[in-house]
Amino acid sequence: MKFCIMKKRYYPLIFFVLLGLSSCFDVEERYDFKPNGSCKVAYTFDMGSAVSVLMNLMPDSVKETPQFSMVKDTTLNFYSALPDSTQQKMSKDEADMAKSSNLSIKMDLKKSIMKVGINHTAKDAADLQYYLQHLSKISLDGQLKAATGSKQNTGFDAQQLIAGEDYYSYEVTPHKFYRIIDKAKFDAFLKKTQSAFAMAKAMLIETPYKVVLNFAKPIKKINNAKAIVSADRKTVTLVTNMDDVIKNPSIMNLKIDF
């Protein structure tokens, strides 16, 4: 990281110090299935560990700036943040997905807090499958700038926040949730992000990955031996990390009948 450049070019959204580590977050996926067939799905990307490490490398001149002291806790609707020209080009399905999706940002760098959340409410199984298959195509840059008040062209690749979701194939129905990792797409993702993961490992930054699925009724069957099923069989929790996923991508596969 070139902090000499950063001293001259810091922005309101200071988490751009994570430029070289933009794939190395604590990731949590959470699905809450409702009795009416709808589902609330949330992705949380927690950069606190990376911020804590990088703070030790920052010059005091940056830490003492008002920008570094900025605190943010805001939520923004995806569709409302888009310019009219972009909205007009969207299909009905794309517009509906954006309207039912929000971006949340919680930032307090002095306390090593930096979280980005993407939330969506799917009205039914088909809507959920569409969302999961198109999540990686959502553009975050405009929403991040709107949510933080930044108008700068930072060069930060916000798309890496959700790029990983592109390597899954999904089958979602009212009674099943299946996702299988596509190893070819996963290998392509690793080629793009291997330097970031290597840097994180060298700096002792861990990359945990947690998936939680809450069902309205007990599940009937699950194929993942690593996943933990609650006593009432309504909650499935899978806890791993990117190091283990890289060694064995299939540990992320889930086939759940409910």
PyRosetta script that sets phi, psi and omega in degrees:
from pyrosetta import init, pose_from_sequence

init()
pose = pose_from_sequence("MKFCIMKKRYYPLIFFVLLGLSSCFDVEERYDFKPNGSCKVAYTFDMGSAVSVLMNLMPDSVKETPQFSMVKDTTLNFYSALPDSTQQKMSKDEADMAKSSNLSIKMDLKKSIMKVGINHTAKDAADLQYYLQHLSKISLDGQLKAATGSKQNTGFDAQQLIAGEDYYSYEVTPHKFYRIIDKAKFDAFLKKTQSAFAMAKAMLIETPYKVVLNFAKPIKKINNAKAIVSADRKTVTLVTNMDDVIKNPSIMNLKIDF")
pose.set_psi(1, 136.5)
pose.set_omega(1, -177.0)
pose.set_phi(2, -101.3)
pose.set_psi(2, 88.5)
pose.set_omega(2, -174.8)
pose.set_phi(3, -74.4)
pose.set_psi(3, -17.8)
pose.set_omega(3, 175.7)
pose.set_phi(4, -64.1)
pose.set_psi(4, -34.9)
pose.set_omega(4, 176.4)
pose.set_phi(5, -70.9)
pose.set_psi(5, -39.9)
pose.set_omega(5, -176.3)
pose.set_phi(6, -63.5)
pose.set_psi(6, -31.8)
pose.set_omega(6, 179.4)
pose.set_phi(7, -61.0)
pose.set_psi(7, -29.5)
pose.set_omega(7, -177.9)
pose.set_phi(8, -93.9)
pose.set_psi(8, -22.4)
pose.set_omega(8, -171.9)
pose.set_phi(9, -131.8)
pose.set_psi(9, 59.4)
pose.set_omega(9, 174.8)
pose.set_phi(10, -94.1)
pose.set_psi(10, 150.6)
pose.set_omega(10, -175.3)
pose.set_phi(11, -125.7)
pose.set_psi(11, 167.9)
pose.set_omega(11, 177.4)
pose.set_phi(12, -54.5)
pose.set_psi(12, -35.8)
pose.set_omega(12, 178.4)
pose.set_phi(13, -91.2)
pose.set_psi(13, 86.0)
pose.set_omega(13, -170.5)
pose.set_phi(14, -70.5)
pose.set_psi(14, -11.7)
pose.set_omega(14, -177.3)
pose.set_phi(15, -69.1)
pose.set_psi(15, 2.4)
pose.set_omega(15, 173.7)
pose.set_phi(16, -68.2)
pose.set_psi(16, -7.3)
pose.set_omega(16, 170.5)
pose.set_phi(17, -63.5)
pose.set_psi(17, -15.4)
pose.set_omega(17, -179.9)
pose.set_phi(18, -88.1)
pose.set_psi(18, 16.3)
pose.set_omega(18, -177.1)
pose.set_phi(19, -47.6)
pose.set_psi(19, -44.8)
pose.set_omega(19, -177.5)
pose.set_phi(20, -84.4)
pose.set_psi(20, -4.5)
pose.set_omega(20, -177.1)
pose.set_phi(21, -123.2)
pose.set_psi(21, 29.5)
pose.set_omega(21, -170.8)
pose.set_phi(22, -72.0)
pose.set_psi(22, 0.7)
pose.set_omega(22, 173.3)
pose.set_phi(23, -110.9)
pose.set_psi(23, 0.3)
pose.set_omega(23, -170.6)
pose.set_phi(24, -108.8)
pose.set_psi(24, 83.1)
pose.set_omega(24, 179.9)
pose.set_phi(25, -126.7)
pose.set_psi(25, 162.0)
pose.set_omega(25, 163.7)
pose.set_phi(26, -78.2)
pose.set_psi(26, 121.6)
pose.set_omega(26, -175.6)
pose.set_phi(27, -112.5)
pose.set_psi(27, 134.4)
pose.set_omega(27, 172.6)
pose.set_phi(28, -130.9)
pose.set_psi(28, 128.1)
pose.set_omega(28, 172.1)
pose.set_phi(29, -106.4)
pose.set_psi(29, 135.2)
pose.set_omega(29, 179.5)
pose.set_phi(30, -136.0)
pose.set_psi(30, 128.2)
pose.set_omega(30, 179.2)
pose.set_phi(31, -119.9)
pose.set_psi(31, 127.6)
pose.set_omega(31, 176.6)
pose.set_phi(32, -120.1)
pose.set_psi(32, 101.1)
pose.set_omega(32, -179.1)
pose.set_phi(33, -84.1)
pose.set_psi(33, 131.0)
pose.set_omega(33, -177.9)
pose.set_phi(34, -101.2)
pose.set_psi(34, 157.5)
pose.set_omega(34, 179.5)
pose.set_phi(35, -57.3)
pose.set_psi(35, -27.5)
pose.set_omega(35, -178.6)
pose.set_phi(36, -83.8)
pose.set_psi(36, 4.4)
pose.set_omega(36, 177.9)
pose.set_phi(37, 95.1)
pose.set_psi(37, -8.8)
pose.set_omega(37, 177.7)
pose.set_phi(38, -78.1)
pose.set_psi(38, 168.2)
pose.set_omega(38, -179.4)
pose.set_phi(39, -150.7)
pose.set_psi(39, 130.3)
pose.set_omega(39, 172.8)
pose.set_phi(40, -96.1)
pose.set_psi(40, 122.2)
pose.set_omega(40, -178.7)
pose.set_phi(41, -119.7)
pose.set_psi(41, 134.3)
pose.set_omega(41, -177.2)
pose.set_phi(42, -134.9)
pose.set_psi(42, 135.0)
pose.set_omega(42, 173.2)
pose.set_phi(43, -113.6)
pose.set_psi(43, 128.6)
pose.set_omega(43, 177.6)
pose.set_phi(44, -120.6)
pose.set_psi(44, 128.3)
pose.set_omega(44, 178.6)
pose.set_phi(45, -115.6)
pose.set_psi(45, 109.8)
pose.set_omega(45, -175.7)
pose.set_phi(46, -103.5)
pose.set_psi(46, 114.1)
pose.set_omega(46, -178.7)
pose.set_phi(47, -100.5)
pose.set_psi(47, 13.7)
pose.set_omega(47, -176.2)
pose.set_phi(48, -56.8)
pose.set_psi(48, -42.1)
pose.set_omega(48, -178.3)
pose.set_phi(49, -64.0)
pose.set_psi(49, -42.5)
pose.set_omega(49, 179.7)
pose.set_phi(50, -67.3)
pose.set_psi(50, -39.6)
pose.set_omega(50, 178.4)
pose.set_phi(51, -61.9)
pose.set_psi(51, -43.0)
pose.set_omega(51, -179.1)
pose.set_phi(52, -59.5)
pose.set_psi(52, -42.4)
pose.set_omega(52, 179.3)
pose.set_phi(53, -69.0)
pose.set_psi(53, -45.6)
pose.set_omega(53, -175.5)
pose.set_phi(54, -70.2)
pose.set_psi(54, -25.6)
pose.set_omega(54, 177.6)
pose.set_phi(55, -60.0)
pose.set_psi(55, -32.5)
pose.set_omega(55, -179.9)
pose.set_phi(56, -69.6)
pose.set_psi(56, -17.7)
pose.set_omega(56, -179.3)
pose.set_phi(57, -99.4)
pose.set_psi(57, -9.3)
pose.set_omega(57, -177.6)
pose.set_phi(58, -76.1)
pose.set_psi(58, 142.2)
pose.set_omega(58, 174.5)
pose.set_phi(59, -69.8)
pose.set_psi(59, 150.5)
pose.set_omega(59, -179.2)
pose.set_phi(60, -59.7)
pose.set_psi(60, -30.0)
pose.set_omega(60, -178.9)
pose.set_phi(61, -61.8)
pose.set_psi(61, -29.8)
pose.set_omega(61, 177.7)
pose.set_phi(62, -80.2)
pose.set_psi(62, -42.8)
pose.set_omega(62, -178.6)
pose.set_phi(63, -61.7)
pose.set_psi(63, -27.1)
pose.set_omega(63, -175.9)
pose.set_phi(64, -89.5)
pose.set_psi(64, -1.5)
pose.set_omega(64, -178.2)
pose.set_phi(65, -77.2)
pose.set_psi(65, 152.0)
pose.set_omega(65, 175.4)
pose.set_phi(66, -59.9)
pose.set_psi(66, -34.1)
pose.set_omega(66, -179.9)
pose.set_phi(67, -62.1)
pose.set_psi(67, -39.2)
pose.set_omega(67, -179.1)
pose.set_phi(68, -68.7)
pose.set_psi(68, -26.1)
pose.set_omega(68, -179.2)
pose.set_phi(69, -85.2)
pose.set_psi(69, -2.6)
pose.set_omega(69, -177.4)
pose.set_phi(70, -62.2)
pose.set_psi(70, 137.5)
pose.set_omega(70, 177.6)
pose.set_phi(71, -117.9)
pose.set_psi(71, 130.6)
pose.set_omega(71, -179.6)
pose.set_phi(72, -129.1)
pose.set_psi(72, 140.3)
pose.set_omega(72, 173.0)
pose.set_phi(73, -150.8)
pose.set_psi(73, 90.7)
pose.set_omega(73, -170.7)
pose.set_phi(74, -142.1)
pose.set_psi(74, 156.3)
pose.set_omega(74, 177.3)
pose.set_phi(75, -130.9)
pose.set_psi(75, 138.4)
pose.set_omega(75, -175.1)
pose.set_phi(76, -134.8)
pose.set_psi(76, 134.8)
pose.set_omega(76, 175.6)
pose.set_phi(77, -75.3)
pose.set_psi(77, 134.4)
pose.set_omega(77, -177.3)
pose.set_phi(78, -60.0)
pose.set_psi(78, -47.3)
pose.set_omega(78, -173.6)
pose.set_phi(79, -67.1)
pose.set_psi(79, -44.1)
pose.set_omega(79, -177.4)
pose.set_phi(80, -65.8)
pose.set_psi(80, -22.5)
pose.set_omega(80, -179.4)
pose.set_phi(81, -84.1)
pose.set_psi(81, -10.2)
pose.set_omega(81, -178.4)
pose.set_phi(82, -81.6)
pose.set_psi(82, 144.0)
pose.set_omega(82, 175.1)
pose.set_phi(83, -67.8)
pose.set_psi(83, 155.3)
pose.set_omega(83, -178.4)
pose.set_phi(84, -56.0)
pose.set_psi(84, -36.6)
pose.set_omega(84, -178.6)
pose.set_phi(85, -63.3)
pose.set_psi(85, -35.3)
pose.set_omega(85, 178.6)
pose.set_phi(86, -75.1)
pose.set_psi(86, -41.9)
pose.set_omega(86, 179.1)
pose.set_phi(87, -58.5)
pose.set_psi(87, -39.8)
pose.set_omega(87, -177.4)
pose.set_phi(88, -67.6)
pose.set_psi(88, -22.0)
pose.set_omega(88, -178.8)
pose.set_phi(89, -89.8)
pose.set_psi(89, -8.5)
pose.set_omega(89, -174.6)
pose.set_phi(90, -82.3)
pose.set_psi(90, 146.4)
pose.set_omega(90, 172.9)
pose.set_phi(91, -75.1)
pose.set_psi(91, 168.7)
pose.set_omega(91, 179.8)
pose.set_phi(92, -60.7)
pose.set_psi(92, -42.5)
pose.set_omega(92, -179.7)
pose.set_phi(93, -63.8)
pose.set_psi(93, -41.0)
pose.set_omega(93, 179.1)
pose.set_phi(94, -65.3)
pose.set_psi(94, -41.1)
pose.set_omega(94, 179.5)
pose.set_phi(95, -65.5)
pose.set_psi(95, -43.0)
pose.set_omega(95, 179.1)
pose.set_phi(96, -61.9)
pose.set_psi(96, -39.9)
pose.set_omega(96, 179.8)
pose.set_phi(97, -64.6)
pose.set_psi(97, -42.5)
pose.set_omega(97, 180.0)
pose.set_phi(98, -66.5)
pose.set_psi(98, -39.1)
pose.set_omega(98, -178.9)
pose.set_phi(99, -65.6)
pose.set_psi(99, -30.4)
pose.set_omega(99, -178.2)
pose.set_phi(100, -101.2)
pose.set_psi(100, 21.9)
pose.set_omega(100, 178.8)
pose.set_phi(101, -125.4)
pose.set_psi(101, 139.4)
pose.set_omega(101, 178.1)
pose.set_phi(102, -125.8)
pose.set_psi(102, 153.1)
pose.set_omega(102, 174.7)
pose.set_phi(103, -116.4)
pose.set_psi(103, 127.9)
pose.set_omega(103, 177.3)
pose.set_phi(104, -119.1)
pose.set_psi(104, 143.3)
pose.set_omega(104, 179.6)
pose.set_phi(105, -133.1)
pose.set_psi(105, 129.1)
pose.set_omega(105, 175.0)
pose.set_phi(106, -125.7)
pose.set_psi(106, 118.8)
pose.set_omega(106, -172.8)
pose.set_phi(107, -138.8)
pose.set_psi(107, 126.7)
pose.set_omega(107, 171.2)
pose.set_phi(108, -152.8)
pose.set_psi(108, 86.3)
pose.set_omega(108, -169.8)
pose.set_phi(109, -64.5)
pose.set_psi(109, -31.1)
pose.set_omega(109, 179.9)
pose.set_phi(110, -65.6)
pose.set_psi(110, -21.7)
pose.set_omega(110, 176.6)
pose.set_phi(111, -103.9)
pose.set_psi(111, 12.6)
pose.set_omega(111, -179.4)
pose.set_phi(112, 58.8)
pose.set_psi(112, 38.9)
pose.set_omega(112, 177.3)
pose.set_phi(113, -109.1)
pose.set_psi(113, 120.8)
pose.set_omega(113, 175.0)
pose.set_phi(114, -153.8)
pose.set_psi(114, 102.4)
pose.set_omega(114, -177.9)
pose.set_phi(115, -129.2)
pose.set_psi(115, 138.3)
pose.set_omega(115, 174.0)
pose.set_phi(116, -121.7)
pose.set_psi(116, 129.7)
pose.set_omega(116, 179.9)
pose.set_phi(117, -122.4)
pose.set_psi(117, 140.3)
pose.set_omega(117, 175.3)
pose.set_phi(118, -120.0)
pose.set_psi(118, 121.1)
pose.set_omega(118, -174.3)
pose.set_phi(119, -124.4)
pose.set_psi(119, 142.8)
pose.set_omega(119, -177.6)
pose.set_phi(120, -147.5)
pose.set_psi(120, 143.5)
pose.set_omega(120, 173.1)
pose.set_phi(121, -113.2)
pose.set_psi(121, 114.1)
pose.set_omega(121, 178.8)
pose.set_phi(122, -93.5)
pose.set_psi(122, 132.2)
pose.set_omega(122, -174.8)
pose.set_phi(123, -76.5)
pose.set_psi(123, -23.3)
pose.set_omega(123, 178.4)
pose.set_phi(124, -160.1)
pose.set_psi(124, -177.0)
pose.set_omega(124, -176.2)
pose.set_phi(125, -61.7)
pose.set_psi(125, -41.9)
pose.set_omega(125, -179.4)
pose.set_phi(126, -63.8)
pose.set_psi(126, -40.5)
pose.set_omega(126, 178.6)
pose.set_phi(127, -65.0)
pose.set_psi(127, -39.4)
pose.set_omega(127, 178.5)
pose.set_phi(128, -64.4)
pose.set_psi(128, -44.5)
pose.set_omega(128, 179.1)
pose.set_phi(129, -62.3)
pose.set_psi(129, -42.1)
pose.set_omega(129, 178.4)
pose.set_phi(130, -59.9)
pose.set_psi(130, -45.0)
pose.set_omega(130, -179.2)
pose.set_phi(131, -61.1)
pose.set_psi(131, -48.8)
pose.set_omega(131, -177.7)
pose.set_phi(132, -63.2)
pose.set_psi(132, -35.6)
pose.set_omega(132, -179.5)
pose.set_phi(133, -76.5)
pose.set_psi(133, -20.1)
pose.set_omega(133, -177.0)
pose.set_phi(134, -114.1)
pose.set_psi(134, 1.1)
pose.set_omega(134, -177.9)
pose.set_phi(135, -55.9)
pose.set_psi(135, -42.2)
pose.set_omega(135, -176.4)
pose.set_phi(136, -67.5)
pose.set_psi(136, -12.9)
pose.set_omega(136, -179.0)
pose.set_phi(137, -92.6)
pose.set_psi(137, -5.5)
pose.set_omega(137, 177.3)
pose.set_phi(138, -67.9)
pose.set_psi(138, 132.6)
pose.set_omega(138, 177.1)
pose.set_phi(139, -88.4)
pose.set_psi(139, 124.6)
pose.set_omega(139, -177.9)
pose.set_phi(140, -98.0)
pose.set_psi(140, -20.4)
pose.set_omega(140, -170.1)
pose.set_phi(141, -57.1)
pose.set_psi(141, -48.3)
pose.set_omega(141, -178.7)
pose.set_phi(142, -62.7)
pose.set_psi(142, -41.7)
pose.set_omega(142, -178.5)
pose.set_phi(143, -68.1)
pose.set_psi(143, -38.8)
pose.set_omega(143, 178.4)
pose.set_phi(144, -63.2)
pose.set_psi(144, -41.5)
pose.set_omega(144, 179.2)
pose.set_phi(145, -66.1)
pose.set_psi(145, -40.8)
pose.set_omega(145, -179.4)
pose.set_phi(146, -66.7)
pose.set_psi(146, -40.0)
pose.set_omega(146, -176.5)
pose.set_phi(147, -71.2)
pose.set_psi(147, -26.1)
pose.set_omega(147, -175.8)
pose.set_phi(148, -108.6)
pose.set_psi(148, -6.7)
pose.set_omega(148, -179.4)
pose.set_phi(149, 78.5)
pose.set_psi(149, 11.3)
pose.set_omega(149, -179.7)
pose.set_phi(150, -88.0)
pose.set_psi(150, 132.6)
pose.set_omega(150, 177.4)
pose.set_phi(151, -113.5)
pose.set_psi(151, 9.7)
pose.set_omega(151, -175.9)
pose.set_phi(152, -84.5)
pose.set_psi(152, 150.3)
pose.set_omega(152, 171.3)
pose.set_phi(153, -90.6)
pose.set_psi(153, 95.8)
pose.set_omega(153, -169.2)
pose.set_phi(154, -83.9)
pose.set_psi(154, -24.6)
pose.set_omega(154, -174.7)
pose.set_phi(155, 86.7)
pose.set_psi(155, -4.7)
pose.set_omega(155, 177.6)
pose.set_phi(156, -69.9)
pose.set_psi(156, 130.4)
pose.set_omega(156, -178.6)
pose.set_phi(157, -89.9)
pose.set_psi(157, 83.7)
pose.set_omega(157, -178.6)
pose.set_phi(158, -61.3)
pose.set_psi(158, -24.3)
pose.set_omega(158, -177.1)
pose.set_phi(159, -62.7)
pose.set_psi(159, -22.6)
pose.set_omega(159, 179.2)
pose.set_phi(160, -66.2)
pose.set_psi(160, -17.4)
pose.set_omega(160, 176.9)
pose.set_phi(161, -56.9)
pose.set_psi(161, -38.4)
pose.set_omega(161, -174.5)
pose.set_phi(162, -121.1)
pose.set_psi(162, 5.0)
pose.set_omega(162, -176.5)
pose.set_phi(163, -59.9)
pose.set_psi(163, -31.5)
pose.set_omega(163, -177.2)
pose.set_phi(164, -61.5)
pose.set_psi(164, -26.2)
pose.set_omega(164, -177.4)
pose.set_phi(165, -67.4)
pose.set_psi(165, -11.8)
pose.set_omega(165, -178.6)
pose.set_phi(166, -73.3)
pose.set_psi(166, -15.7)
pose.set_omega(166, -175.5)
pose.set_phi(167, -92.5)
pose.set_psi(167, 13.8)
pose.set_omega(167, 174.6)
pose.set_phi(168, -108.4)
pose.set_psi(168, 148.9)
pose.set_omega(168, 166.5)
pose.set_phi(169, -112.3)
pose.set_psi(169, 141.0)
pose.set_omega(169, -172.5)
pose.set_phi(170, -121.2)
pose.set_psi(170, 148.2)
pose.set_omega(170, 167.3)
pose.set_phi(171, -136.5)
pose.set_psi(171, 108.2)
pose.set_omega(171, -176.7)
pose.set_phi(172, -122.9)
pose.set_psi(172, 125.4)
pose.set_omega(172, 177.2)
pose.set_phi(173, -132.2)
pose.set_psi(173, 176.5)
pose.set_omega(173, 177.8)
pose.set_phi(174, -61.5)
pose.set_psi(174, -13.2)
pose.set_omega(174, -177.1)
pose.set_phi(175, -129.8)
pose.set_psi(175, 10.9)
pose.set_omega(175, 178.1)
pose.set_phi(176, -151.9)
pose.set_psi(176, 150.6)
pose.set_omega(176, 173.7)
pose.set_phi(177, -133.7)
pose.set_psi(177, 103.4)
pose.set_omega(177, -179.3)
pose.set_phi(178, -116.4)
pose.set_psi(178, 134.6)
pose.set_omega(178, 168.7)
pose.set_phi(179, -144.2)
pose.set_psi(179, 135.4)
pose.set_omega(179, -178.1)
pose.set_phi(180, -126.8)
pose.set_psi(180, 134.7)
pose.set_omega(180, -179.3)
pose.set_phi(181, -77.2)
pose.set_psi(181, 133.3)
pose.set_omega(181, 177.0)
pose.set_phi(182, -90.0)
pose.set_psi(182, 108.3)
pose.set_omega(182, -171.9)
pose.set_phi(183, -64.5)
pose.set_psi(183, -32.2)
pose.set_omega(183, 178.9)
pose.set_phi(184, -66.5)
pose.set_psi(184, -45.0)
pose.set_omega(184, 178.5)
pose.set_phi(185, -67.7)
pose.set_psi(185, -35.3)
pose.set_omega(185, 179.3)
pose.set_phi(186, -66.2)
pose.set_psi(186, -41.5)
pose.set_omega(186, 177.2)
pose.set_phi(187, -61.7)
pose.set_psi(187, -38.8)
pose.set_omega(187, 178.6)
pose.set_phi(188, -65.4)
pose.set_psi(188, -39.5)
pose.set_omega(188, 177.2)
pose.set_phi(189, -62.5)
pose.set_psi(189, -42.1)
pose.set_omega(189, -179.6)
pose.set_phi(190, -65.3)
pose.set_psi(190, -36.7)
pose.set_omega(190, 179.3)
pose.set_phi(191, -62.8)
pose.set_psi(191, -35.1)
pose.set_omega(191, -179.1)
pose.set_phi(192, -77.1)
pose.set_psi(192, -25.6)
pose.set_omega(192, -171.7)
pose.set_phi(193, -117.5)
pose.set_psi(193, 4.1)
pose.set_omega(193, -173.9)
pose.set_phi(194, -61.1)
pose.set_psi(194, -35.7)
pose.set_omega(194, 179.9)
pose.set_phi(195, -66.0)
pose.set_psi(195, -36.7)
pose.set_omega(195, 179.2)
pose.set_phi(196, -66.8)
pose.set_psi(196, -43.8)
pose.set_omega(196, 178.7)
pose.set_phi(197, -65.3)
pose.set_psi(197, -38.0)
pose.set_omega(197, 178.8)
pose.set_phi(198, -64.8)
pose.set_psi(198, -40.6)
pose.set_omega(198, 178.6)
pose.set_phi(199, -65.0)
pose.set_psi(199, -42.4)
pose.set_omega(199, 179.4)
pose.set_phi(200, -61.9)
pose.set_psi(200, -41.8)
pose.set_omega(200, -179.8)
pose.set_phi(201, -65.1)
pose.set_psi(201, -40.5)
pose.set_omega(201, -180.0)
pose.set_phi(202, -65.5)
pose.set_psi(202, -30.0)
pose.set_omega(202, -179.7)
pose.set_phi(203, -94.4)
pose.set_psi(203, 9.6)
pose.set_omega(203, 178.5)
pose.set_phi(204, 61.4)
pose.set_psi(204, 32.6)
pose.set_omega(204, 175.8)
pose.set_phi(205, -92.9)
pose.set_psi(205, 119.4)
pose.set_omega(205, -179.9)
pose.set_phi(206, -82.4)
pose.set_psi(206, 157.9)
pose.set_omega(206, -179.4)
pose.set_phi(207, -128.4)
pose.set_psi(207, 73.1)
pose.set_omega(207, 179.6)
pose.set_phi(208, -66.9)
pose.set_psi(208, 154.0)
pose.set_omega(208, 178.5)
pose.set_phi(209, -140.7)
pose.set_psi(209, 122.9)
pose.set_omega(209, -176.8)
pose.set_phi(210, -128.4)
pose.set_psi(210, 134.8)
pose.set_omega(210, 177.3)
pose.set_phi(211, -123.6)
pose.set_psi(211, 126.9)
pose.set_omega(211, 179.1)
pose.set_phi(212, -126.2)
pose.set_psi(212, 126.4)
pose.set_omega(212, 177.5)
pose.set_phi(213, -122.7)
pose.set_psi(213, 119.4)
pose.set_omega(213, 177.6)
pose.set_phi(214, -106.2)
pose.set_psi(214, 122.9)
pose.set_omega(214, -176.8)
pose.set_phi(215, -107.2)
pose.set_psi(215, 154.8)
pose.set_omega(215, -179.8)
pose.set_phi(216, -76.7)
pose.set_psi(216, -17.9)
pose.set_omega(216, 178.9)
pose.set_phi(217, -143.9)
pose.set_psi(217, 163.0)
pose.set_omega(217, -177.7)
pose.set_phi(218, -59.6)
pose.set_psi(218, 140.7)
pose.set_omega(218, 177.0)
pose.set_phi(219, -75.6)
pose.set_psi(219, 153.8)
pose.set_omega(219, -179.9)
pose.set_phi(220, -95.7)
pose.set_psi(220, -36.1)
pose.set_omega(220, -174.2)
pose.set_phi(221, -156.8)
pose.set_psi(221, 145.9)
pose.set_omega(221, 175.1)
pose.set_phi(222, -143.8)
pose.set_psi(222, 144.3)
pose.set_omega(222, -174.0)
pose.set_phi(223, -103.2)
pose.set_psi(223, -1.4)
pose.set_omega(223, -174.3)
pose.set_phi(224, -100.7)
pose.set_psi(224, 112.1)
pose.set_omega(224, -176.7)
pose.set_phi(225, -69.6)
pose.set_psi(225, -22.2)
pose.set_omega(225, -179.4)
pose.set_phi(226, -79.4)
pose.set_psi(226, -21.5)
pose.set_omega(226, -178.0)
pose.set_phi(227, -73.5)
pose.set_psi(227, 144.6)
pose.set_omega(227, 179.0)
pose.set_phi(228, -103.1)
pose.set_psi(228, 127.8)
pose.set_omega(228, 179.6)
pose.set_phi(229, -105.7)
pose.set_psi(229, 131.4)
pose.set_omega(229, -178.7)
pose.set_phi(230, -66.8)
pose.set_psi(230, 165.1)
pose.set_omega(230, -177.7)
pose.set_phi(231, -59.5)
pose.set_psi(231, -35.8)
pose.set_omega(231, 179.3)
pose.set_phi(232, -87.4)
pose.set_psi(232, 2.7)
pose.set_omega(232, 177.3)
pose.set_phi(233, 60.0)
pose.set_psi(233, 27.6)
pose.set_omega(233, 178.2)
pose.set_phi(234, -105.7)
pose.set_psi(234, -9.9)
pose.set_omega(234, -178.7)
pose.set_phi(235, -128.6)
pose.set_psi(235, 130.6)
pose.set_omega(235, 176.2)
pose.set_phi(236, -116.2)
pose.set_psi(236, 128.7)
pose.set_omega(236, -179.8)
pose.set_phi(237, -127.0)
pose.set_psi(237, 127.4)
pose.set_omega(237, 177.2)
pose.set_phi(238, -120.5)
pose.set_psi(238, 118.4)
pose.set_omega(238, -179.4)
pose.set_phi(239, -118.8)
pose.set_psi(239, 124.9)
pose.set_omega(239, 178.8)
pose.set_phi(240, -152.0)
pose.set_psi(240, -161.6)
pose.set_omega(240, 175.2)
pose.set_phi(241, -149.5)
pose.set_psi(241, 163.9)
pose.set_omega(241, -173.8)
pose.set_phi(242, -66.2)
pose.set_psi(242, -27.7)
pose.set_omega(242, 176.6)
pose.set_phi(243, -61.5)
pose.set_psi(243, -44.6)
pose.set_omega(243, 179.7)
pose.set_phi(244, -70.3)
pose.set_psi(244, -36.4)
pose.set_omega(244, 178.6)
pose.set_phi(245, -64.6)
pose.set_psi(245, -39.2)
pose.set_omega(245, 178.6)
pose.set_phi(246, -63.0)
pose.set_psi(246, -39.6)
pose.set_omega(246, 179.7)
pose.set_phi(247, -70.7)
pose.set_psi(247, -36.4)
pose.set_omega(247, -177.1)
pose.set_phi(248, -145.6)
pose.set_psi(248, 84.1)
pose.set_omega(248, -176.2)
pose.set_phi(249, -57.2)
pose.set_psi(249, -26.7)
pose.set_omega(249, -175.8)
pose.set_phi(250, -66.2)
pose.set_psi(250, -13.5)
pose.set_omega(250, 179.3)
pose.set_phi(251, -67.3)
pose.set_psi(251, -13.5)
pose.set_omega(251, 177.9)
pose.set_phi(252, -90.2)
pose.set_psi(252, -5.6)
pose.set_omega(252, 179.8)
pose.set_phi(253, -68.5)
pose.set_psi(253, 138.3)
pose.set_omega(253, 177.9)
pose.set_phi(254, -136.6)
pose.set_psi(254, 127.8)
pose.set_omega(254, 172.0)
pose.set_phi(255, -129.4)
pose.set_psi(255, 105.6)
pose.set_omega(255, -175.0)
pose.set_phi(256, -121.9)
pose.set_psi(256, 124.6)
pose.set_omega(256, 173.6)
pose.set_phi(257, -105.9)
pose.set_psi(257, 136.2)
pose.set_omega(257, -177.5)
pose.set_phi(258, -143.7)
pose.dump_pdb("model.pdb")
